[in-house]
């Protein structure tokens, strides 16, 4: 079976690894950067921008691709899945109209309202500065400001993190509306929810949702959740599929919300096929939905895909032929800790083109897994890009051991201008999360 994976980041490297573990797969790749991990796994690859739809369709047709998988969100918004399907290439990713669940935040909130889906946050969309100001003041400026469309994970501004008070909030509202950040002269304003965030990824065939272990991402650049927000510095998952502060009932609340969303999309004639994930927050009022993404998470994909024991292509086939409810998906019951190596300056202004030296043989011996991200291979040298460079994942039955494996593996990576958030997965940080949720539950 010829399989095409579109995208050149660590998430896509993890997808390619899952594909390559299938005995029936021949892997092809399209990526904008030469990812050395994907290069080793792929039979053939094309270096192209992931939104160059015609070139991608042409390549897929020429290589007789049986199934296409799309990693990042930008090609979904551009309608890549639609173009591939139109050319008789089965695609395990949502079409453009279904991907609006991520690419149009206002549309997502309206869908939840229309179908009375639980987990909704108080929100409103504005094109008027005066009306936006009144709304912000009514909520005592405890709000989250979101451009409507895609901003590469950098457009959301949160009270206390990016601004303080209504005047600072309004400065960003004005910037979004006047500059059409996210593609529209409007802004979505939501109440700021207080609690602990968790990610719930799942496979879906448009009717049935097959959930994966819960993961917690770490957006802040610096230890102890300090510094600017980033695309994610690392993440962890636990052997029982839950998190230290998350109960089985709360996990199933999240699954139920995703199931309701998939059913609502089907009713809207936007049947959704492929991976999906909900970014949730556990609050004193239960599980609330922050956003939905029409793909695997990054870094969260690296926590769950290595644990998948069922053949990944069998799962993809079940999504495509709507037989997912009959599929028994086996997940290894192990803990994972993923830590990202990023270029110095990441989160503000990354140092690009700097060499990274990876002793892959020594790293493998630690038992960790390595996923290359925003790097470029040039003349057999690996150079930093503007985003995260590579991820190291420790996997073990015991959570503390998984963290130790990740740390040990990181010693196999060298470079003069690299940064790592070492506290991810440590006992100290986990206890902080548990204490935080205990305090919040006590405020009921």
N, C-alpha and C positions, 0 to 999 in steps of 0.2 A: 504494500500500500504506500503510495507516494504522499507524503504529508508536508505541507508548507507552513512554516511559522513566520509570521511577520513581526519584526521588532528586534532590537539589538541590545536590550537591557538585561539586568539580572533576572527579572521576572521571566523574560523570554528564554534566557539560558535555562532556567528551571523547567519551563514548559518543554524545551527541546530535550532536556535530560529525561523527562517523563516519557516523551515520544520515543526516544532512542532505546529506552528499556523494553519497548514492545518488540517482540521477535518479528513482527510482520511489517515494520515501518522502515521506509527509506526517507530520510529527512532532507528537506530543502529549506533554505532560509533567505529572507529578504530583510536587510538591516541597513540603516544609514551609517553606522560605524562598524568597523571590523572587530567584532567581539571574538576574542581568541577561544573562549569556551565553546561558543556556537560553531566557530570555524572547524574545531576538532570533531564535532558530532555530525556535521552536515556533509552529505554527499556532494552537494553543490550549493553555492550561495550567490546572491546578487546584491551589490552595494547600491541601494536606492533609498530615497526618502520614502517613509512608510505611507505617505499620502499621495504618491505618484500612481494613481489608480490604474491608468491605462498600461503603464509599464509592468505593474504587478500582475494584472490580468493576463497580459501577453506572456509573461514568464510562466505563470501557473498553467496556462494552456499548453505552452511549448513543452513543459516538463510533465505533462499528463498528471497533474495533481489530483488526488482523490479526495483529500480533506484539507481545508485551510483553517489555520488558527491565527487569531489576531490578538497580539498582546496589548499594545497601548490604546488609549482612547481617541487620539486625533484621527486615525484612519477610520474608526467607527463612525465618528461625526461626519467624515467626508464621504461616507457611503461605500466603503470598500467591500463590506459583506454583500451589499446589494449587487454590486458590479460582478463579484465572483459568482454569486448564485445565478445571476442572469446569464452567465457564460457556462452554466452547468457544472460548476465546481462547488461541491458540498462545503459549507462553511459553518464551523462550530463557533459562531460569534453572532451577536445580535445585528439585525439590520438597522439602518439609520433611524427609522421611526421608533424602534424599541430602545435603542441606545439613548434616546432623549431622557431616559430615566437618570442618566448621568449628565448629558450634555446640555440639558435645559432644566436648571434647578427649580424654576417657577412651575414648569410643566409637571415635574415630579411631585411638588407640594400640592398642586391642584388635583393630581391623580389620587393622592392619599385622602384629600378632602371629599372628592366625588364618591369614592368607594368606602368612605368611613373606615379607613385602615388605621388600626391602633398605632401608637408611638409618635403621633404628630406633635410638632412643636408649634407654639404660637408664632405666626409669621405674617408678613404682608409685603407686596411688591410695590415699588414707587418709581414714578418718573418725575414727580414734583419734589423739589428740595424742601419747600415749606411743609408739605404733608409728611415727608420723611422725618423732618425735625420734630414735629409734634409727636409722632409715633415713638421716636427714640426717647424723647423726654418722658413720655408716659411710662416707658419701661426703665426709667432712671438710668438710661444709657448702658444698661446691662444687656447688650445685644451682640449679635454676630452679623457682619455685613458681607453679603455674597454677590459678586457679579453673576449674572444669569448663566452665561456660557462657560466654556473651558478656559482656564487660566494657568494650566500646567501645575496645579496644586499650590499656586502662590497667591491667588486672588482673595482668599477669605481672610477677613480681619476680625479679630475677637477682642472684646472689651477686656482691659487688664493686660492683654498681651501686646496689642498693636496700637491701642489708643485708650485714653482715659477721659470720660466726660463727653457730653453731647457736642461740644465745639470741635473736639478732635475727631469724633465720629463723623460729623458733618463734613469735615474737610475731605475725608475719604469718599463719602457719598457723592460729593460734588465732583471729585476726580473720576469716579466710575461713570456717572451719568454724562458728564461733559465729554469724556474721552472714549465713551462706549467700550469700557474695559469688559471683556467677555463677549463683545459683539453686539451689545444692545445698550441704548441710553436709558437703562433702568437698573434697579438694584433690589435684591431680596434682603429683607431685614427679618431676622429671627431672634426670639428670646435666647439668651445665653443659658444653656443647661449646665448644671453643676453635677459632677459625678466622675465615674471612671469609664473611659471609652474602651470598646472592644470591637473587633472585626469578625464578621461571620461570613465566610465564603461558601459558595454552594455551586453544584452543577444543576442545570435545569433543562428540560426538554420542551418548555412552554406550558407544561401542565403540572408536573411533579418537581419538587425541590429536594435534592439530596445534599444535606448540609455536611460541612467539613469541620474539623476542630476549631474552636474559638482561638483567636490570636489577639495579642495586644501589641500595637505599634508604639513607637516613641518618636514623636515629631520634633521635640526640642533638641537643639544642637548639642547642648552641654550637659554634663552630669547633673543629677538631681533635678531634672526637668527645667533647666535654665537655658537662657539664650534664645535666639530666634527660632521660629518654626521652620521646619525643613520638609522635604518629601518623605522623610522617615529615616532614622538613624539605626533602626534595628527593631527586632520583635521577638516574642517568645510564645510558645504554646506548651500545654501540659499534657501528660500521658492520658489523663481521663477525658480529654477533649474540652474541658472547662477551663476556668482561670481561678486563681486563689480567692477572688472576691465575687465570682459569678456562680450562681446556683444552677442546677439542671433545669429548674422551672424557668428561670430568667433566660437561659440559653434557648429553650423551646419557644419562649415569647418572641425572641429574635427570628427564629426559624419561621414561626407563624406569620410574622410581618412580611418576610420575604415571599412566603407562599401566597399571601393575599395580593402582594404586588404583581406576582406572575399571573395570577388569575385575572386581576384588573387589566393588565396589559393585553391578555387574550381577548377580553371583552371589548377592548378598544381597537381590536384588529391589528395589534402590534405584538404578535406572538414572539416571545423571547426565547432564544435557544443559545446555550453556551454557559460559560462561567459568569457568576454575578456575585457581588458582595454588598452587604450592608455595613455601614459604619454606624454603630450604635453607641449610646451612652446610658449607663446605669445610674439612675437618679433616685431621689427620695420618693418620686412618684412612679417608679418602675422603669422599664426599658423604653427609651426614646430613640427615634431615627434621626441621625445627623445628615446622612446622605447615602445615596446608592451609587455604586460604580458598576459599569457594564463590562466587567473584566475581572481577572484576578488582581489582588492587591500586590503592591511592591513596597515593602519587603514580604508581606504575608504569604505570598505564593511559595516562598522558599521554606516556610515552616510546614506547609501541608503537602505539597507535591512530592517531596522525598519520602513521605510516609505512605503514599498511595501504593497498595499492594495489588489491587485489581489493575489489569492492563488498561493504561490510559486511553488507548485507541478503542477498546471495548466500551469504555464510558462515553467517549465521543460519539461512537456509532449509536449507542442507546439514546443520547441526546438528539441525534439527527432523525432517528426513526420513532421517536416518542415512546420508547419502551423503558425509560429510566426507572419507573416504579417497580419493574420486575428485576432490576439489577441489584445484586447484593454487593455494595462497594465496601471493600476491606481497607481499613486504615490501620497501620501499625500503631500500637498503643505506646508511643514514646514521647518524651519531652524534647523540645527543640529550642535553641537560643541562636538567633541570627544577629550578627553585628556587622555594620557597614564600615568599610574603610572609605573615607572621603578625602577629596583634595583640600589642602589648607585653604581657608577662606570660604569654604562651602557654607551656604546660607546667607552670605553677603556678596563676596566676589571670589569665585574659585580660581586657584592657580592651575591653569590648563597647560597641557603639553609636558608635564613633569613625569619622569620615568618612575615606574613601579616595578619592583623585582619580587617575583613570586617563586618560591621553592615548592613547586606543586607536588613533587615526590614526598618531601618531608611533611607537607600539609596533609596529604592523603593518609600518611602513617598515623596521624593524630586521631583519625576516625571522623574528621570533620568533612563537610562538603564545601566546595568553592564555587561561587557564581560570579562571573564577570559582569560588570554593568556598563556605565558610561566611560568606556576606555576605547582607545584606538590602537590597533596593532600596526606599527610602521617599521619596516626593516628589522623585523624580529624583536622590536622593543615595544613594551606596553606603556602607553602614555595616558595621563589623566585627561578626562574631558571636563565639561563645566559642571556636571552633576556627580552623583555618587559613583565610586570607582569599582568596588567589588564587595561581595558579601561572603561571610564565613558562617556556616551553620554547624553548631554542635548538636548531636543527636544521641540520646541515651535514655534508658528506662528511668533513671534518676535525674530529676531536674538540675540539681546542683552539679552533677557530673557533666550534663550537657553544656552548662555554662563554662565549666573548666576546660572542656574540649575546645569550645569556641575560642577561649582566651589563649590556649596553647597553640592553636592553629594560626592565630594572628601573629605569632612570633616568626612565622615563616614568610611574612610579607614585609618588605623593606622599601623605604623611600624617604627622601629628605623633607618632603612637603605633604605629609599625610596626617589625618586626624581620625581618631576612633573614640566613640563614646563607650568606655569600658564598663560602666555600671549597669548596662542592660542585662537583665537576668540574674542580678545579684540578690542575695537574701535581703540586704538592706533596702533595696528599691521595692522588692515585692512586699515587704512588711509595711512600707510607707503606703502602698496602694490599698492594702487590707485595712490599715488604720483609717485611711481617708473614707473608705466605704462604710466602715463602722460608724464614723461620725455622721455621715450623710443619712444612713438608715435611722440613726438616733433622732434625726430632725423630722421624722414623719409626723 
